[in-house]
Amino acid sequence: MQEVCDRSIFLHKGEVRAYGQTGEVVKKYVEFVNAGQKRAIRMMA
């Protein structure tokens, strides 16, 4: 995606979570996904 797009938007439930340089937006998305996975793992324990 970073090779195709200079700027990106990360939306979650219709809200803009991040907007800007694709590398930074991808970083925010990955952090968001990882935080959700950690919450799910804690709930299973």
DAJOVEN-V477459 format. One record per run of one state. SS is the DSSP state (hx for helix, st for strand, lp for the rest). FROM is the first residue (numbers start at 1). LEN is the number of residues. If there is no record, write none. Layout:
{{SS:FROM:LEN} {SS:FROM:LEN}}
//
This chain:
{{lp:1:6} {st:7:6} {lp:13:2} {st:15:7} {hx:22:23} {lp:45:1}}
//
